[in-house]
């Protein structure tokens, strides 16, 4: 974990943890660094960096300060305006940008924000480059074989420019539409856009493919992103699907890199259900290369039992779609993701993409000619209880002998009927304690057994 950047960018409360000064410095460094890389390779053209943002009030502030830093360092900044994280990743890759920046705090409330860095392959930025960004913020930069007390500004004709790149977002929408294998004609689809990045993109895609599209939470005002909406508050979509007699519903988060579904009965289809449904569909068609699904340690115990019955292999990575993608790219896997709805289809994208996920779920449903509830019915999800405990020192709390003894005691009692997982949050000062068992009462009892010890030791 970096000094500022966690598993999903530099995130915090706007103008408290993450300030405009931070954004300016990040822009200054990236504009200079990628320009310097080009110059040292014999290319005198300015660095090209593409930027997208979500609908938070503070996203505009961070966009302007990032752009100020970029152009001051001689880079050209291309603005996609309000768009999704996966669209920035897509455009960074296909339009030969040096890197991409997404301004978003994903599923967090409006007063938080974040800066995500994306490389020229559409992947999350490598740790070495992020380390250099953090060094520059701290005023102790060393790179290209020397120490830098300051980095040069672009002067005269070398001052960068800002380019309106709305066409890039339109091209991304066209790409999604091109992935529609079946017509959605007469299928009634509900979309919950979380008053976030997908609000003016998702409906366009579903309409173009012929769906009867019904949309909620697509009126962003700068403050209502994720507020009782989207994938973290899916109960609204559940009610909407049932009351309107829809065939299926899809809920996105603030930057639309994750998706959860609701079947025609109003049941939630989690990321684990999505992995199960689409991996099974791929295997049936001989498309599941390596016969392996990449999950994280948070996936449900029931998912693994279902994969065992289907003869599908699986691996578990650390939590974070970044780690899922790294494993997939190294081993040639086609599908992976998280319970939260970050699903990666590596043939089509280099990051989680909520709208793409909803299109692939539509494909599986239409190909099988059965409702979504039927596709999910053979997956038995074990009860799961997760409690977050705020601590002063995450590593010390988890390494405490008494905490470890409590965890071992629970694991011994569960045996092969469930599991316990204790891990540090990648974005908050908390320890997450999760237990899965065959009944919720046992889950709660065992979670409290461990949480009680952590709370005492964390004082």
C-alpha positions as CSV (number, residue, x, y, z in Angstrom):
1,X,0.0,0.0,0.0
2,X,1.4,3.4,-0.9
3,X,1.5,6.6,1.2
4,X,-1.4,8.1,-0.7
5,X,-2.6,5.6,-3.3
6,X,-4.4,2.5,-2.1
7,X,-5.8,-0.4,-4.1
8,X,-8.1,1.8,-6.1
9,X,-6.3,5.2,-6.4
10,X,-5.8,8.2,-4.1
11,X,-9.1,8.4,-2.3
12,X,-10.4,10.5,0.6
13,X,-12.7,13.3,1.6
14,X,-12.4,16.2,-0.9
15,X,-10.3,19.1,0.4
16,X,-9.4,17.3,3.5
17,X,-7.6,14.0,2.7
18,X,-7.4,14.7,-1.0
19,X,-7.0,18.4,-2.0
20,X,-6.7,20.5,-5.1
21,X,-3.0,20.9,-4.3
22,X,-2.6,17.1,-4.5
23,X,-4.3,17.0,-7.8
24,X,-2.1,19.8,-9.2
25,X,1.0,18.1,-8.2
26,X,-0.2,14.8,-9.6
27,X,-0.8,16.6,-12.9
28,X,2.5,18.3,-12.8
29,X,4.4,15.1,-12.3
30,X,2.5,13.0,-14.9
31,X,2.8,15.7,-17.5
32,X,6.5,16.0,-17.0
33,X,7.3,12.3,-16.5
34,X,5.6,11.0,-19.5
35,X,6.9,13.8,-21.6
36,X,10.4,13.1,-20.4
37,X,10.0,9.4,-21.2
38,X,9.1,10.3,-24.8
39,X,12.0,12.8,-25.1
40,X,14.5,10.2,-23.9
41,X,13.1,7.9,-26.6
42,X,13.7,10.5,-29.3
43,X,10.1,11.7,-29.5
44,X,9.7,15.5,-28.9
45,X,5.9,15.5,-29.1
46,X,4.0,16.3,-25.8
47,X,2.6,13.7,-23.6
48,X,-1.1,12.9,-24.2
49,X,-3.2,12.2,-21.2
50,X,-6.9,11.5,-21.2
51,X,-9.2,12.4,-18.2
52,X,-12.7,11.4,-17.2
53,X,-14.7,12.2,-14.1
54,X,-17.9,11.2,-12.3
55,X,-20.7,13.5,-11.2
56,X,-19.5,14.6,-7.8
57,X,-19.4,18.4,-7.2
58,X,-15.7,18.2,-6.4
59,X,-14.9,16.3,-9.6
60,X,-14.8,19.5,-11.5
61,X,-12.4,21.1,-9.1
62,X,-10.1,18.1,-9.4
63,X,-10.4,18.1,-13.2
64,X,-9.4,21.7,-13.5
65,X,-6.4,21.4,-11.0
66,X,-5.2,18.2,-12.7
67,X,-5.4,19.9,-16.1
68,X,-3.5,22.9,-14.7
69,X,-0.7,20.7,-13.6
70,X,-0.6,18.7,-16.8
71,X,-0.5,21.7,-19.2
72,X,2.0,23.5,-17.0
73,X,4.3,20.6,-17.5
74,X,3.9,20.6,-21.2
75,X,1.4,17.8,-21.6
76,X,-1.8,17.9,-23.7
77,X,-5.0,17.0,-21.6
78,X,-7.9,15.4,-23.4
79,X,-11.2,15.7,-21.6
80,X,-13.9,13.0,-21.8
81,X,-16.0,14.9,-19.2
82,X,-18.5,12.9,-17.2
83,X,-17.8,9.2,-18.1
84,X,-17.1,5.8,-16.6
85,X,-13.8,4.4,-15.4
86,X,-13.8,1.6,-18.0
87,X,-14.3,4.1,-20.8
88,X,-11.1,5.9,-19.7
89,X,-9.3,2.6,-19.7
90,X,-10.7,1.8,-23.1
91,X,-9.8,5.1,-24.7
92,X,-6.3,5.2,-23.1
93,X,-5.6,1.9,-24.7
94,X,-7.1,2.2,-28.2
95,X,-6.2,5.9,-28.9
96,X,-2.5,5.6,-27.9
97,X,-2.5,7.9,-24.8
98,X,0.5,7.9,-22.5
99,X,-1.8,7.4,-19.6
100,X,-5.4,8.0,-18.3
101,X,-6.8,9.6,-15.2
102,X,-10.3,8.9,-13.7
103,X,-11.6,11.3,-11.0
104,X,-14.0,9.2,-8.8
105,X,-14.4,7.7,-5.4
106,X,-16.5,4.8,-6.9
107,X,-19.3,3.8,-4.5
108,X,-18.3,6.3,-1.7
109,X,-20.6,9.2,-0.8
110,X,-20.4,12.5,-2.7
111,X,-18.1,14.3,-0.3
112,X,-15.3,11.8,-1.0
113,X,-13.4,11.7,-4.2
114,X,-10.4,9.9,-5.7
115,X,-7.8,10.0,-8.5
116,X,-7.2,6.7,-10.3
117,X,-4.2,6.4,-12.7
118,X,-4.4,4.1,-15.8
119,X,-1.5,3.1,-18.0
120,X,-1.4,3.1,-21.8
121,X,-2.7,-0.5,-21.9
122,X,-5.8,0.5,-20.0
123,X,-4.6,-1.2,-16.9
124,X,-4.2,0.3,-13.4
125,X,-0.9,2.1,-13.1
126,X,2.2,0.2,-12.0
127,X,3.4,0.6,-8.4
128,X,6.8,2.0,-9.5
129,X,5.2,4.9,-11.2
130,X,2.8,5.5,-8.4
131,X,5.8,5.5,-6.0
132,X,7.3,8.3,-8.1
133,X,4.1,10.3,-8.0
134,X,4.1,9.9,-4.2
135,X,7.7,10.9,-3.9
136,X,7.0,14.1,-5.9
137,X,4.0,15.0,-3.7
138,X,6.4,14.6,-0.7
139,X,9.1,16.7,-2.3
140,X,11.8,14.0,-2.6
141,X,11.7,12.9,-6.2
142,X,14.5,10.8,-7.7
143,X,14.3,9.5,-11.2
144,X,16.1,9.1,-14.5
145,X,19.3,8.7,-12.5
146,X,19.2,12.0,-10.6
147,X,17.4,13.9,-7.8
148,X,14.9,16.5,-8.7
149,X,14.4,19.5,-6.4
150,X,11.9,20.8,-8.9
151,X,10.7,19.7,-12.3
152,X,10.6,22.1,-15.3
153,X,7.6,23.9,-16.7
154,X,6.6,23.9,-20.3
155,X,7.5,27.3,-21.8
156,X,6.4,29.2,-24.9
157,X,5.3,26.7,-27.5
158,X,5.8,23.9,-25.1
159,X,2.9,24.9,-22.8
160,X,0.3,22.1,-23.1
161,X,-3.2,22.4,-24.4
162,X,-6.6,21.2,-23.4
163,X,-8.6,19.2,-25.9
164,X,-12.4,18.5,-25.8
165,X,-12.5,14.8,-26.4
166,X,-16.2,14.1,-26.1
167,X,-15.8,11.9,-29.3
168,X,-13.8,9.4,-27.3
169,X,-16.8,8.7,-25.0
170,X,-19.0,8.3,-28.1
171,X,-16.6,5.8,-29.5
172,X,-16.7,3.8,-26.3
173,X,-20.5,3.7,-26.4
174,X,-20.2,2.4,-30.0
175,X,-17.8,-0.3,-28.9
176,X,-20.2,-1.5,-26.2
177,X,-23.1,-1.6,-28.7
178,X,-20.9,-3.6,-31.1
179,X,-20.6,-6.3,-28.4
180,X,-24.3,-7.0,-28.4
181,X,-24.7,-10.6,-29.7
182,X,-28.5,-10.7,-29.6
183,X,-31.2,-8.2,-30.1
184,X,-32.8,-7.0,-26.9
185,X,-36.1,-6.3,-28.6
186,X,-39.1,-6.6,-26.3
187,X,-36.9,-7.3,-23.2
188,X,-37.9,-5.0,-20.4
189,X,-34.7,-3.9,-18.6
190,X,-34.3,-1.7,-15.6
191,X,-31.1,0.3,-15.0
192,X,-30.1,2.0,-11.8
193,X,-27.4,4.5,-12.7
194,X,-26.6,5.6,-9.1
195,X,-26.8,9.3,-10.2
196,X,-23.2,8.6,-11.4
197,X,-21.1,8.1,-14.4
198,X,-23.4,5.8,-16.3
199,X,-26.4,8.2,-16.2
200,X,-26.0,9.3,-19.9
201,X,-24.3,6.2,-21.3
202,X,-26.1,3.0,-20.2
203,X,-29.5,3.8,-21.5
204,X,-28.1,4.7,-24.9
205,X,-26.5,1.3,-25.2
206,X,-29.6,-0.7,-24.2
207,X,-31.8,1.5,-26.4
208,X,-29.6,0.9,-29.4
209,X,-29.8,-2.8,-28.9
210,X,-33.6,-2.7,-28.9
211,X,-34.4,-3.1,-25.2
212,X,-37.4,-1.5,-23.5
213,X,-35.3,0.5,-21.1
214,X,-36.5,1.8,-17.8
215,X,-34.1,4.0,-15.8
216,X,-33.9,5.2,-12.2
217,X,-31.4,7.4,-10.4
218,X,-30.1,9.2,-13.6
219,X,-30.5,12.8,-12.4
220,X,-27.2,13.7,-10.8
221,X,-26.9,17.0,-9.0
222,X,-23.4,16.8,-7.6
223,X,-24.5,15.5,-4.2
224,X,-26.8,12.5,-4.8
225,X,-24.2,10.1,-6.4
226,X,-24.7,6.6,-4.7
227,X,-27.3,8.1,-2.2
228,X,-29.8,5.3,-1.7
229,X,-29.0,4.3,-5.2
230,X,-26.9,2.0,-7.3
231,X,-25.2,-1.3,-6.6
232,X,-24.6,-0.5,-2.9
233,X,-28.3,0.2,-2.3
234,X,-29.9,-2.3,-4.7
235,X,-33.2,-2.5,-2.8
236,X,-34.5,0.4,-4.8
237,X,-33.9,-1.5,-8.1
238,X,-35.4,-4.7,-6.6
239,X,-38.7,-2.9,-5.9
240,X,-38.6,-1.1,-9.2
241,X,-38.2,-4.4,-11.2
242,X,-41.0,-6.1,-9.4
243,X,-43.5,-3.2,-9.5
244,X,-43.0,-2.6,-13.2
245,X,-42.9,-6.3,-14.2
246,X,-39.4,-6.0,-15.7
247,X,-37.4,-9.0,-17.1
248,X,-34.2,-8.0,-15.4
249,X,-32.4,-5.1,-13.7
250,X,-28.8,-3.9,-13.5
251,X,-27.4,-1.6,-10.9
252,X,-24.1,0.3,-11.3
253,X,-21.9,2.1,-8.8
254,X,-20.7,5.7,-9.1
255,X,-18.1,5.2,-11.8
256,X,-19.8,2.2,-13.3
257,X,-16.9,-0.3,-13.0
258,X,-19.1,-2.7,-11.1
259,X,-22.6,-4.2,-11.7
260,X,-25.1,-6.2,-9.7
261,X,-28.3,-7.6,-11.2
262,X,-31.8,-8.2,-10.1
263,X,-33.8,-11.1,-11.6
264,X,-37.5,-10.9,-12.6
265,X,-38.6,-11.9,-9.1
266,X,-36.6,-9.2,-7.4
267,X,-33.8,-11.4,-6.2
268,X,-30.2,-9.9,-6.1
269,X,-27.7,-11.5,-8.5
270,X,-24.3,-10.8,-6.9
271,X,-20.9,-10.8,-8.4
272,X,-20.5,-14.4,-7.4
273,X,-23.8,-15.3,-9.2
274,X,-22.5,-13.5,-12.3
275,X,-19.2,-15.4,-12.2
276,X,-21.1,-18.7,-11.9
277,X,-23.6,-17.9,-14.6
278,X,-21.2,-16.7,-17.2
279,X,-18.4,-19.2,-16.4
280,X,-21.0,-22.0,-16.8
281,X,-22.2,-20.5,-20.1
282,X,-18.6,-20.2,-21.4
283,X,-17.8,-23.8,-20.4
284,X,-20.8,-25.1,-22.2
285,X,-19.6,-23.4,-25.4
286,X,-16.0,-24.4,-25.0
287,X,-14.9,-20.8,-24.4
288,X,-13.6,-21.0,-20.9
289,X,-9.9,-20.9,-21.6
290,X,-7.8,-22.5,-18.9
291,X,-11.0,-23.8,-17.4
292,X,-10.4,-21.4,-14.5
293,X,-12.3,-18.5,-12.9
294,X,-10.3,-15.9,-10.9
295,X,-12.0,-14.8,-7.7
296,X,-10.9,-13.0,-4.6
297,X,-10.8,-14.3,-1.1
298,X,-14.2,-12.6,-0.5
299,X,-16.1,-14.9,-2.9
300,X,-18.7,-17.1,-1.2
301,X,-18.0,-20.6,-0.1
302,X,-21.1,-21.7,-2.1
303,X,-19.5,-20.5,-5.3
304,X,-16.6,-22.8,-4.9
305,X,-18.8,-25.8,-4.2
306,X,-20.8,-25.0,-7.3
307,X,-17.6,-24.8,-9.4
308,X,-16.5,-28.1,-8.0
309,X,-19.7,-29.7,-9.2
310,X,-19.3,-28.2,-12.7
311,X,-15.7,-29.2,-13.0
312,X,-14.5,-25.6,-13.2
313,X,-11.2,-24.7,-11.5
314,X,-10.7,-21.4,-9.5
315,X,-8.1,-19.4,-7.9
316,X,-8.3,-16.7,-5.1
317,X,-6.5,-13.4,-5.1
318,X,-6.3,-10.5,-2.7
319,X,-9.3,-8.2,-2.7
320,X,-9.3,-5.7,-5.5
321,X,-10.0,-6.0,-9.2
322,X,-6.4,-4.9,-9.8
323,X,-5.1,-8.2,-8.4
324,X,-7.7,-10.2,-10.2
325,X,-6.7,-8.6,-13.5
326,X,-3.0,-9.1,-12.8
327,X,-3.5,-12.8,-12.3
328,X,-5.7,-13.1,-15.4
329,X,-3.2,-11.3,-17.6
330,X,-0.3,-13.5,-16.4
331,X,-2.2,-16.8,-16.8
332,X,-4.5,-16.1,-19.8
333,X,-7.8,-16.4,-17.9
334,X,-11.0,-15.1,-19.6
335,X,-13.2,-14.3,-16.6
336,X,-12.7,-13.1,-13.0
337,X,-14.0,-10.7,-10.5
338,X,-15.4,-9.8,-7.1
339,X,-18.5,-10.5,-5.1
340,X,-19.1,-6.7,-5.2
341,X,-19.7,-6.8,-8.9
342,X,-16.3,-5.9,-10.4
343,X,-16.3,-8.4,-13.2
344,X,-13.5,-8.6,-15.8
345,X,-14.0,-10.1,-19.2
346,X,-10.4,-10.0,-20.4
347,X,-11.2,-10.6,-24.1
348,X,-13.1,-7.3,-24.1
349,X,-11.7,-5.1,-21.4
350,X,-8.7,-4.5,-19.1
351,X,-10.8,-3.5,-16.1
352,X,-14.1,-4.1,-14.4
353,X,-16.9,-2.7,-16.6
354,X,-20.4,-2.5,-15.2
355,X,-22.2,-1.9,-18.5
356,X,-20.2,-4.6,-20.3
357,X,-21.1,-7.0,-17.5
358,X,-24.8,-6.3,-17.9
359,X,-24.5,-6.9,-21.7
360,X,-22.8,-10.3,-21.1
361,X,-25.5,-11.3,-18.6
362,X,-28.1,-10.4,-21.2
363,X,-26.3,-12.6,-23.7
364,X,-26.3,-15.6,-21.3
365,X,-30.0,-15.1,-20.6
366,X,-31.0,-14.7,-24.2
367,X,-28.8,-17.5,-25.4
368,X,-30.3,-19.9,-22.9
369,X,-33.8,-18.6,-23.4
370,X,-34.6,-18.7,-19.7
371,X,-35.2,-16.0,-17.1
372,X,-32.3,-14.8,-15.0
373,X,-33.7,-16.5,-11.9
374,X,-33.4,-19.9,-13.7
375,X,-29.7,-19.2,-14.5
376,X,-28.9,-18.5,-10.9
377,X,-31.0,-21.2,-9.2
378,X,-28.3,-23.9,-8.8
379,X,-25.9,-21.6,-6.9
380,X,-26.5,-21.9,-3.2
381,X,-25.0,-18.9,-1.4
382,X,-23.9,-19.6,2.2
383,X,-24.9,-17.0,4.9
384,X,-22.2,-14.5,5.3
385,X,-21.7,-11.9,8.0
386,X,-19.1,-9.1,7.6
387,X,-18.2,-6.6,10.3
388,X,-15.7,-3.7,9.9
389,X,-13.7,-2.8,13.0
390,X,-12.0,0.7,13.1
391,X,-8.4,0.4,14.4
392,X,-5.4,2.6,14.9
393,X,-2.9,0.2,13.2
394,X,-4.3,-2.4,10.9
395,X,-1.2,-4.5,10.7
396,X,-0.7,-4.5,14.4
397,X,-4.3,-5.4,15.1
398,X,-4.2,-8.4,12.7
399,X,-0.8,-9.6,14.0
400,X,-1.8,-9.5,17.7
401,X,-1.5,-13.0,19.3
402,X,-4.8,-12.9,21.0
403,X,-6.6,-11.9,17.8
404,X,-4.8,-14.7,15.9
405,X,-5.8,-17.2,18.6
406,X,-9.4,-16.1,18.4
407,X,-9.4,-16.5,14.6
408,X,-7.8,-20.0,14.8
409,X,-10.4,-21.1,17.4
410,X,-13.2,-20.1,15.0
411,X,-11.5,-21.8,12.0
412,X,-11.2,-25.0,14.0
413,X,-14.8,-25.0,15.0
414,X,-16.0,-24.3,11.5
415,X,-13.9,-27.1,9.9
416,X,-15.0,-27.8,6.4
417,X,-18.5,-26.4,7.0
418,X,-17.6,-22.8,6.5
419,X,-14.7,-20.3,6.8
420,X,-13.4,-17.2,8.5
421,X,-11.5,-14.4,6.8
422,X,-9.8,-11.5,8.6
423,X,-8.2,-8.9,6.4
424,X,-7.1,-5.2,6.3
425,X,-9.2,-2.8,4.2
426,X,-7.3,-1.3,1.3
427,X,-9.0,2.1,1.5
428,X,-10.0,2.6,5.2
429,X,-8.4,2.2,8.6
430,X,-10.5,-0.9,9.4
431,X,-10.1,-4.6,9.8
432,X,-12.8,-6.7,8.1
433,X,-14.0,-9.9,9.8
434,X,-16.1,-12.2,7.7
435,X,-17.5,-15.6,8.5
436,X,-19.5,-18.0,6.3
437,X,-21.4,-20.9,7.7
438,X,-24.5,-23.0,7.0
439,X,-26.6,-20.7,9.2
440,X,-26.6,-17.0,10.0
441,X,-26.7,-17.4,13.7
442,X,-23.4,-19.3,13.7
443,X,-21.9,-16.6,11.4
444,X,-22.8,-13.8,13.8
445,X,-21.6,-15.7,16.9
446,X,-18.2,-16.4,15.4
447,X,-17.8,-12.9,14.0
448,X,-18.5,-11.3,17.3
449,X,-16.1,-13.7,19.0
450,X,-13.2,-12.3,16.9
451,X,-14.5,-8.7,16.7
452,X,-14.7,-8.5,20.5
453,X,-11.0,-9.3,20.8
454,X,-10.0,-6.8,18.1
455,X,-12.0,-4.0,19.7
456,X,-10.3,-4.6,23.1
457,X,-6.8,-4.8,21.5
458,X,-7.4,-1.8,19.2
459,X,-8.1,0.6,22.1
